[in-house]
């Protein structure tokens, strides 16, 4: 069985960017800003429905970066602008000052349940706990880890309770870093697994072929492989609930060849024992201009259609 969906933060249109800047300097009032933002949110949702993706992803276009909402909680703040891995993009480094307790219902203020279509399955992306941990600052390591687990687990529980089908946990750190501490990773994911709530671990910025066994332990509902980094050749006998393939490169404006992509996926399927294969973008579409992100979303839909989903 094949599935398809987008993950991560979608870019803002030129109209929204312009209005946002005017609103920040007081040239547009709150009502005018809200009208443009609401239309932009609705457009991203509608586009996913029109192209026939299996799940509709929350647009998240008003998230400045994946950590920023959580810095509104007590005992954590948004620190200096920091380069996000080796990209020409930046995030505000979360600074954990003391133990952060998640406030029930907090994350619901940052998603758009009112914009999500009835009768469709919804998903949303959150920062994975290990990436949150590696990209944050804290005085006490134990307090940092417990705080991050509190935030991620609390947000996952809230969002599943709000009707989201599953949560995508973005974990580039698990692919990028060579010195991953799998004991710390287990300390985050064992409590998450024990909740029984459905999440998928999304990896990018690195080859994960030699980490498959670790990933199977932490991601009972599936994990992703970024096809820009990990070769599909040699992947065999993966007995998974779901294997997610990052088939659309959201860091490159070059359009993938649909036929080649479909043929590689079908060839892989014959070797595997996965119940589902999901196709998606490898990382946030936010790396691309709005028009190119829309084109790549259409390309993703065409791959799914050619697979017969």
C-alpha positions as CSV (number, residue, x, y, z in Angstrom):
1,X,0.0,0.0,0.0
2,X,1.3,3.5,-0.9
3,X,0.6,6.8,0.9
4,X,1.8,10.3,0.2
5,X,2.0,13.5,2.2
6,X,4.0,16.6,2.7
7,X,5.9,17.2,6.0
8,X,7.3,20.3,7.7
9,X,6.8,24.0,7.4
10,X,5.5,25.3,4.1
11,X,6.9,28.6,2.7
12,X,5.1,31.9,2.8
13,X,3.8,33.5,-0.4
14,X,5.1,36.8,-1.6
15,X,1.8,38.4,-0.6
16,X,2.0,37.1,2.9
17,X,5.6,38.1,3.3
18,X,4.9,41.6,2.2
19,X,1.8,41.9,4.5
20,X,3.7,40.4,7.4
21,X,6.5,43.0,7.1
22,X,3.9,45.8,6.9
23,X,2.1,44.5,9.9
24,X,5.3,44.4,12.0
25,X,6.0,48.0,11.3
26,X,2.4,49.1,11.8
27,X,1.5,49.8,8.2
28,X,-1.2,47.0,8.3
29,X,-3.6,46.5,11.2
30,X,-4.3,43.2,12.9
31,X,-7.5,42.5,10.9
32,X,-5.7,43.1,7.6
33,X,-2.9,40.9,8.5
34,X,-5.2,38.1,9.8
35,X,-7.2,38.2,6.6
36,X,-4.1,37.6,4.4
37,X,-2.7,35.0,6.8
38,X,-6.0,33.1,6.9
39,X,-6.2,33.0,3.1
40,X,-2.6,31.7,2.9
41,X,-3.3,28.9,5.4
42,X,-6.4,27.9,3.5
43,X,-4.5,27.9,0.2
44,X,-1.9,25.4,1.5
45,X,-4.6,23.1,2.9
46,X,-6.7,23.3,-0.3
47,X,-3.7,22.6,-2.5
48,X,-3.1,19.3,-0.6
49,X,-6.7,18.3,-1.0
50,X,-6.8,19.1,-4.7
51,X,-3.7,17.1,-5.6
52,X,-5.0,14.1,-3.6
53,X,-2.5,13.5,-0.9
54,X,-3.3,10.7,1.6
55,X,-3.0,13.1,4.6
56,X,-3.4,16.8,4.9
57,X,-0.6,18.5,6.7
58,X,-1.1,21.5,8.9
59,X,0.4,24.4,6.9
60,X,2.6,25.8,9.8
61,X,3.5,28.8,7.7
62,X,3.3,31.0,10.7
63,X,6.0,29.0,12.5
64,X,9.3,30.9,12.3
65,X,11.1,27.7,13.0
66,X,10.2,24.3,14.5
67,X,11.2,25.2,18.1
68,X,9.8,28.7,18.3
69,X,6.4,28.0,19.8
70,X,7.9,26.0,22.6
71,X,10.0,29.0,23.7
72,X,6.7,30.7,24.8
73,X,6.5,28.2,27.7
74,X,7.9,29.1,31.2
75,X,11.6,28.6,31.8
76,X,12.6,28.5,28.1
77,X,13.3,31.4,25.8
78,X,14.3,32.0,22.2
79,X,18.0,32.8,22.1
80,X,20.3,34.1,19.3
81,X,19.8,33.4,15.6
82,X,21.8,30.2,14.9
83,X,22.6,28.5,11.6
84,X,20.4,25.4,11.1
85,X,23.0,22.7,10.4
86,X,24.9,23.6,7.2
87,X,22.1,25.5,5.6
88,X,21.6,29.2,4.8
89,X,18.7,29.2,7.2
90,X,18.5,30.1,10.9
91,X,16.5,29.4,14.0
92,X,16.4,30.9,17.4
93,X,18.3,28.6,19.7
94,X,16.0,27.4,22.6
95,X,17.6,28.3,26.0
96,X,16.3,26.1,28.8
97,X,16.8,28.0,32.1
98,X,15.1,25.6,34.5
99,X,12.7,22.6,34.3
100,X,10.0,23.2,31.6
101,X,6.6,21.7,32.4
102,X,4.3,21.4,29.4
103,X,1.0,23.2,29.8
104,X,-1.9,21.0,28.6
105,X,-3.5,22.5,25.5
106,X,-0.5,24.8,24.8
107,X,0.4,23.5,21.3
108,X,-3.2,23.8,20.1
109,X,-2.6,27.6,19.9
110,X,-0.1,27.1,17.2
111,X,-1.9,24.6,14.9
112,X,-4.8,25.3,12.6
113,X,-7.5,22.7,13.4
114,X,-10.2,25.2,12.2
115,X,-8.6,25.2,8.8
116,X,-8.3,21.5,8.4
117,X,-10.8,19.7,6.1
118,X,-13.5,17.5,7.6
119,X,-13.4,13.9,6.4
120,X,-9.7,13.9,5.8
121,X,-6.8,12.6,7.9
122,X,-4.6,15.3,9.4
123,X,-0.9,15.3,10.3
124,X,1.6,17.9,11.6
125,X,5.3,18.1,12.2
126,X,7.0,18.7,15.5
127,X,10.7,18.8,16.4
128,X,12.0,15.4,17.3
129,X,13.4,15.3,20.9
130,X,17.0,14.4,20.1
131,X,17.3,17.2,17.5
132,X,15.6,19.5,20.1
133,X,18.3,18.4,22.6
134,X,21.3,18.8,20.3
135,X,20.2,22.3,19.1
136,X,19.3,23.7,22.5
137,X,21.2,25.4,25.3
138,X,20.9,24.4,28.9
139,X,22.9,24.6,32.1
140,X,22.0,21.1,33.4
141,X,21.9,18.2,31.0
142,X,19.3,16.2,33.0
143,X,17.0,19.2,33.3
144,X,17.4,19.9,29.6
145,X,16.5,16.3,28.6
146,X,13.5,16.1,31.0
147,X,12.2,19.5,29.8
148,X,12.4,18.4,26.1
149,X,10.7,15.1,26.8
150,X,7.9,17.0,28.7
151,X,7.4,19.4,25.8
152,X,7.4,16.8,23.0
153,X,5.4,14.2,24.7
154,X,2.8,16.8,25.9
155,X,2.5,18.2,22.4
156,X,2.1,14.8,20.8
157,X,-0.6,13.8,23.3
158,X,-2.5,17.1,22.8
159,X,-2.4,16.9,19.0
160,X,-3.5,13.3,18.8
161,X,-6.3,14.3,21.1
162,X,-7.2,17.1,18.7
163,X,-7.7,14.6,15.9
164,X,-4.4,14.5,14.1
165,X,-3.8,11.0,12.7
166,X,-0.1,10.9,13.5
167,X,2.8,13.3,14.3
168,X,5.9,13.6,12.2
169,X,8.9,14.1,14.5
170,X,11.7,15.8,12.5
171,X,15.0,14.3,13.5
172,X,17.8,15.6,11.2
173,X,20.3,15.2,14.1
174,X,19.9,11.4,14.0
175,X,21.1,11.4,10.4
176,X,23.5,14.3,10.4
177,X,25.7,13.7,13.4
178,X,28.2,10.9,13.6
179,X,28.3,10.9,17.4
180,X,24.7,10.2,18.1
181,X,24.2,9.0,21.7
182,X,21.7,6.2,21.2
183,X,21.3,5.8,25.0
184,X,20.0,9.4,25.2
185,X,17.9,8.8,22.1
186,X,16.3,5.7,23.8
187,X,15.7,7.8,26.9
188,X,13.5,10.1,24.8
189,X,11.8,7.5,22.7
190,X,11.0,4.8,25.2
191,X,8.5,7.0,27.1
192,X,7.1,8.2,23.8
193,X,6.6,4.6,22.7
194,X,4.9,3.8,26.0
195,X,2.2,6.3,25.3
196,X,1.0,4.2,22.4
197,X,0.4,7.4,20.4
198,X,1.3,7.3,16.7
199,X,4.3,9.2,15.4
200,X,6.8,8.8,12.6
201,X,10.4,9.7,12.8
202,X,11.6,11.9,9.9
203,X,15.3,12.0,9.1
204,X,17.3,14.1,6.6
205,X,20.7,15.6,6.1
206,X,22.5,12.3,6.2
207,X,22.8,8.6,5.3
208,X,21.0,6.4,7.7
209,X,21.7,3.0,6.2
210,X,24.0,1.9,9.1
211,X,21.4,3.2,11.7
212,X,18.4,1.1,10.6
213,X,18.4,-1.2,13.6
214,X,18.4,1.7,16.0
215,X,15.6,3.4,14.1
216,X,13.5,0.3,14.1
217,X,13.7,0.4,17.9
218,X,12.5,4.0,18.4
219,X,10.0,4.2,15.5
220,X,7.4,1.5,15.7
221,X,5.1,3.3,13.2
222,X,7.8,4.1,10.7
223,X,10.7,6.3,9.8
224,X,12.0,8.0,6.7
225,X,15.0,7.7,4.4
226,X,16.1,10.8,2.6
227,X,16.8,9.5,-1.0
228,X,19.2,12.4,-1.6
229,X,21.6,10.9,1.0
230,X,20.7,7.2,1.4
231,X,21.0,4.8,-1.5
232,X,18.1,2.4,-1.8
233,X,20.3,-0.2,-3.2
234,X,21.1,-2.8,-0.5
235,X,18.0,-2.1,1.6
236,X,16.4,-5.5,2.0
237,X,14.2,-7.3,4.5
238,X,13.0,-4.2,6.3
239,X,10.0,-5.6,8.1
240,X,8.4,-2.3,9.0
241,X,4.9,-1.0,9.6
242,X,5.8,2.0,7.3
243,X,8.8,3.0,5.4
244,X,8.8,6.7,4.5
245,X,10.8,7.8,1.4
246,X,11.9,11.4,1.0
247,X,11.5,11.3,-2.8
248,X,11.2,15.1,-3.4
249,X,14.3,17.2,-2.6
250,X,13.0,20.4,-0.9
251,X,16.5,21.9,-1.0
252,X,16.9,21.8,-4.7
253,X,14.9,23.6,-7.4
254,X,15.8,20.9,-9.9
255,X,12.6,18.9,-10.6
256,X,12.9,15.1,-10.1
257,X,12.1,12.8,-13.0
258,X,8.8,11.1,-12.0
259,X,9.4,7.9,-14.1
260,X,12.8,7.3,-12.5
261,X,11.5,7.9,-9.0
262,X,8.5,5.6,-9.5
263,X,10.7,2.8,-10.9
264,X,13.1,3.0,-8.0
265,X,10.3,2.8,-5.5
266,X,8.7,-0.2,-7.2
267,X,12.0,-1.9,-7.4
268,X,12.6,-1.3,-3.7
269,X,9.1,-2.6,-2.8
270,X,9.9,-6.0,-4.3
271,X,12.8,-6.4,-1.8
272,X,11.0,-5.3,1.3
273,X,8.4,-6.6,3.8
274,X,6.8,-3.2,4.6
275,X,3.1,-2.9,5.1
276,X,3.1,0.6,3.7
277,X,5.5,2.8,1.7
278,X,4.9,6.5,2.1
279,X,6.4,9.2,-0.2
280,X,7.0,12.7,0.9
281,X,9.5,15.6,0.7
282,X,12.9,15.0,2.3
283,X,12.8,18.2,4.4
284,X,10.6,21.3,4.9
285,X,9.4,22.9,1.7
286,X,10.3,26.2,3.5
287,X,13.7,25.9,1.9
288,X,12.1,26.7,-1.5
289,X,10.4,29.7,-2.9
290,X,6.6,29.5,-2.7
291,X,6.0,28.8,-6.4
292,X,8.7,26.1,-6.5
293,X,7.3,24.5,-3.3
294,X,3.9,24.3,-5.0
295,X,5.4,22.7,-8.1
296,X,7.2,20.1,-6.0
297,X,4.0,19.4,-4.1
298,X,2.4,18.6,-7.5
299,X,5.3,16.4,-8.4
300,X,4.9,14.5,-5.2
301,X,1.3,14.0,-6.0
302,X,2.2,12.7,-9.5
303,X,4.6,10.2,-8.0
304,X,1.8,8.9,-5.7
305,X,-0.6,8.7,-8.6
306,X,1.8,6.8,-10.8
307,X,2.3,4.3,-8.0
308,X,-1.4,3.6,-8.1
309,X,-2.4,5.0,-4.7
